[in-house]
């Protein structure tokens, strides 16, 4: 019983650590309007690229800071950056942050690993 509680606690702590660190499974989406791709998640940051309405981009991260921003990786070299969340329509019909699919993996006890998905 004590071992089971310890194992459950270790899994919960690992999951919390991963969720706090911004674990985000990459997904894809379409650009809703022409916009600059920024070097950071605020409007005054330097522009590193440009995406056009309708472009299909890889979404690699999300932050809720400053109203919500997606980190995207458009086609081409060295142009990954941040756009406002309103600029991207995710393939999985994202609308408020609650529908992001995450796969969280981590080390378990006794040399095992675990993974679980959230929706």
N, C-alpha and C positions, 0 to 999 in steps of 0.2 A: 504494500500500500504506500509506504513512504517513498519507495523508488518510483512508483507511478506518479506521485505528486511532484517529485523532483523533476522527472522527465517532462511532465506537463508544464511546469514552471520554466524549464529551460527552453522549451519550444515557444512559449508565450513571450519570454524575454527576447528571444531571437527575432520573432515576428515583429515585436514592437520596435526593436532596433532597426530592422530593415525598413519598416514603414516610416519611421522618423527620418531615416537617411534618404528618403525620396525614391525608393524602389519603384520603378515604372517599366512595365513591359511595353516595348515599342509597338506602335500601331501606325496606321496610315490614314490620311484624310485629304479632302479637297480644300483648296483655298477659296474663301468666300468673296474676297475682294483684293485688288492690287494693294500690296503693302510692302514696306521695308522689313527686312529681317534684321533685328537688333543684336548687338553683342551681349546685352544683358536684359533682364526682365523689367525695364522701365523705359519710358518714351524718350528720355533725354540721352540714352546711351547711343553709341556710334552705330551707324548702319553698316552691316557687313555684306548684305545681299538684297535682292528684290525678288518677290514672287508675284505672279500674275493670277488673277481670278481664274479658277478652274484647274490650276496646277495640282498635281497629285504629289504629296510630300510625306516623308516618314516623320512621325511624331515620336520623339525620344524621351521627353520629360515634361512635367507640368509643375507649376508653382501657383499657389493661390494669391501670392503677393501682388500688390498693385492691381487688383481686379481680376487676376488670373492670366497667366501667360503659358504658351506651349513652346518648348524647345523643339525646333524642327530641323531636319536635314534634307534640304531640297537637292535635286540632282545637281551634280557638279562638284568641284573640289573646293574645300575650305570655305564653305558658305553656310555652315550650321549656325543657328542663332535662335532668337526668341521672337515670337509674334503674339499679339493679344489673342486671348482664347476665342474671341468673336470672329477672328480671321480664319478659323479652321473648322470644318465640318467633318468630324471623325467618322470613319466607316461604321463604327458601332453605335451611331446615333447619339453621341455624347451631347448632353445639354447643360448639365449643372455640376459635373464632377463626381456624381454618385455612380455613374455607369462605367467608369474606367475598369477595364479588365487588368488585373495584376496577377503575376505569377511570382510567388515569394518562395525562395529556396534557402536553405541554410543547413549548418551542421547540427546533427542531433547528438545524442549521447552514445557512447560506446562505438564510435566510428561510423555511425549511420548518418544519412542525410534525409531531409524531408523537403517536400514542395507542396504548396497548395495554391489554388486559384481563387480569386475573389471576383465578384461581378458587381 
